[in-house]
């Protein structure tokens, strides 16, 4: 059983940037959740809202290693309407039995991280071993890089065998 896998769903790119940096810092592999039906334009945004309000499990595709092959899985997900993004909800429900030690990183505009963590705990039938909330501006301006590096270091205790990061890179610039 390998050490730690990072699984990300990102609609705007913010969560993806966080996952990329965490994987770069720690040398962990990454899996990506994609919508089966892309969310473009106004109708796509409306689907995001409805998926959150109705706690739906939209169809997804998962590209990445089998999460059951890892001792720990870090879920990186955005907040939608103060809830977990629907595609991540689907992933957790579909893979619950294979997810051994789960940590959650939440990306958000302003709030809702505690709701997402509580939802993850309900879906998993246990609390995450570690959590981190990052605001979009912390990702954009790089001020969350230290917190992410600390999170990765703390995860090492939940996934033996992973080497600590030699340096702390910054978030890449650009729009989320």
C-alpha positions as CSV (number, residue, x, y, z in Angstrom):
1,X,0.0,0.0,0.0
2,X,1.5,3.3,-1.1
3,X,1.5,6.4,1.1
4,X,-0.7,9.3,0.1
5,X,-2.8,10.2,-2.9
6,X,-4.2,13.6,-3.6
7,X,-7.7,13.7,-5.3
8,X,-9.0,17.0,-6.6
9,X,-12.1,18.4,-8.2
10,X,-11.8,21.9,-9.5
11,X,-14.4,23.9,-11.4
12,X,-12.5,27.2,-11.6
13,X,-8.9,26.0,-11.2
14,X,-8.3,27.2,-7.7
15,X,-8.5,23.7,-6.1
16,X,-6.4,22.3,-8.9
17,X,-3.6,24.8,-8.2
18,X,-3.7,23.8,-4.5
19,X,-3.5,20.1,-5.4
20,X,-0.6,20.7,-7.9
21,X,1.4,22.5,-5.3
22,X,0.8,19.9,-2.6
23,X,1.8,17.1,-4.9
24,X,4.9,19.1,-5.9
25,X,5.8,19.8,-2.3
26,X,5.4,16.2,-1.1
27,X,6.0,14.1,-4.2
28,X,2.5,12.5,-3.9
29,X,0.5,11.3,-7.0
30,X,-2.7,12.9,-8.0
31,X,-6.1,11.8,-9.2
32,X,-8.6,14.1,-10.9
33,X,-12.3,14.1,-10.8
34,X,-14.0,15.5,-13.9
35,X,-17.7,16.2,-14.6
36,X,-19.3,13.7,-17.0
37,X,-21.3,16.6,-18.4
38,X,-19.1,19.8,-18.4
39,X,-20.4,22.8,-16.5
40,X,-20.2,25.7,-19.1
41,X,-21.9,29.0,-19.0
42,X,-25.0,29.9,-17.0
43,X,-26.6,26.5,-17.1
44,X,-23.4,24.9,-15.8
45,X,-23.4,27.4,-12.9
46,X,-27.0,26.7,-12.2
47,X,-26.2,22.9,-12.0
48,X,-23.5,23.7,-9.5
49,X,-26.1,25.5,-7.3
50,X,-28.7,22.8,-7.7
51,X,-26.2,20.0,-7.0
52,X,-25.3,21.8,-3.8
53,X,-28.7,22.8,-2.6
54,X,-30.2,19.3,-3.3
55,X,-27.0,17.5,-2.3
56,X,-27.0,15.6,-5.6
57,X,-24.4,13.1,-6.8
58,X,-23.7,14.2,-10.4
59,X,-22.0,11.7,-12.8
60,X,-18.2,11.9,-12.8
61,X,-15.1,10.4,-14.4
62,X,-12.1,9.7,-12.1
63,X,-8.7,9.7,-13.7
64,X,-6.0,8.5,-11.4
65,X,-4.6,5.7,-9.2
66,X,-7.0,3.4,-7.3
67,X,-7.5,5.2,-3.9
68,X,-7.7,1.8,-2.2
69,X,-4.0,1.4,-3.0
70,X,-3.1,4.2,-0.6
71,X,-2.9,4.5,3.1
72,X,-4.1,8.1,3.1
73,X,-6.1,10.2,0.6
74,X,-6.2,14.0,0.6
75,X,-9.4,15.4,-0.9
76,X,-9.1,18.9,-2.4
77,X,-12.5,20.4,-3.1
78,X,-14.2,23.8,-3.5
79,X,-17.1,25.0,-1.5
80,X,-20.4,25.4,-3.5
81,X,-23.2,27.2,-1.7
82,X,-21.6,26.3,1.7
83,X,-21.5,22.6,0.8
84,X,-19.1,20.2,-0.8
85,X,-18.9,20.4,-4.6
86,X,-21.2,17.8,-6.1
87,X,-18.6,15.9,-8.1
88,X,-16.5,15.4,-4.9
89,X,-19.6,14.2,-3.0
90,X,-20.1,11.6,-5.7
91,X,-16.4,10.5,-5.5
92,X,-16.5,10.1,-1.7
93,X,-19.8,8.2,-1.9
94,X,-18.5,5.9,-4.6
95,X,-15.1,5.2,-2.9
96,X,-16.0,5.4,0.8
97,X,-14.9,1.9,1.6
98,X,-11.5,2.3,-0.2
99,X,-10.7,5.6,1.6
100,X,-8.7,4.6,4.7
101,X,-7.3,7.8,6.3
102,X,-8.9,10.9,4.7
103,X,-7.8,14.5,5.0
104,X,-9.7,17.4,3.4
105,X,-8.5,20.7,1.9
106,X,-11.3,23.1,1.2
107,X,-10.9,26.1,-1.2
108,X,-13.4,28.9,-0.9
109,X,-14.3,32.4,-1.7
110,X,-15.2,33.4,1.8
111,X,-16.7,30.6,4.0
112,X,-18.3,27.2,4.3
113,X,-15.3,25.1,5.0
114,X,-16.7,23.7,8.3
115,X,-19.9,22.6,6.5
116,X,-17.8,20.8,3.9
117,X,-15.7,19.0,6.5
118,X,-18.9,18.0,8.4
119,X,-20.4,16.7,5.1
120,X,-17.2,14.7,4.4
121,X,-17.4,13.2,7.9
122,X,-21.1,12.2,7.3
123,X,-20.3,10.6,4.0
124,X,-17.2,8.7,5.3
125,X,-18.9,7.8,8.6
126,X,-15.8,9.2,10.4
127,X,-14.0,12.5,10.8
128,X,-11.1,13.4,8.5
129,X,-7.7,13.0,10.1
130,X,-6.7,16.5,9.1
131,X,-8.3,19.5,7.5
132,X,-7.2,22.8,5.9
133,X,-9.3,25.7,4.5
134,X,-7.8,28.1,2.0
135,X,-9.4,31.2,0.7
136,X,-9.1,31.9,-3.1
137,X,-7.1,35.0,-2.4
138,X,-4.6,33.0,-0.3
139,X,-4.1,30.8,-3.3
140,X,-3.8,33.7,-5.8
141,X,-1.4,35.8,-3.8
142,X,0.7,32.8,-2.4
143,X,0.0,33.6,1.3
144,X,-1.4,30.1,1.8
145,X,1.7,28.3,0.7
146,X,3.1,28.0,4.2
147,X,-0.1,26.6,5.6
148,X,-0.2,24.1,2.8
149,X,3.4,23.0,3.4
150,X,2.6,22.6,7.1
151,X,-0.5,20.5,6.2
152,X,1.7,18.2,4.0
153,X,4.2,17.8,6.8
154,X,1.5,17.0,9.3
155,X,0.1,14.4,6.8
156,X,3.4,12.6,6.9
157,X,2.4,11.3,10.3
158,X,-0.6,9.6,8.7
159,X,1.3,8.1,5.7
160,X,4.6,6.6,6.6
161,X,7.2,6.3,3.9
162,X,6.7,9.7,2.2
163,X,9.7,11.9,2.1
164,X,9.4,15.5,3.5
165,X,9.6,18.3,1.0
166,X,13.0,19.9,0.5
167,X,11.6,23.3,-0.3
168,X,8.4,25.2,-0.2
169,X,7.4,26.4,-3.7
170,X,4.8,29.2,-4.1
171,X,1.4,29.0,-5.8
172,X,1.7,29.7,-9.5
173,X,0.3,33.0,-10.6
174,X,-2.6,33.7,-12.8
175,X,-6.4,33.6,-12.5
176,X,-8.2,30.9,-10.6
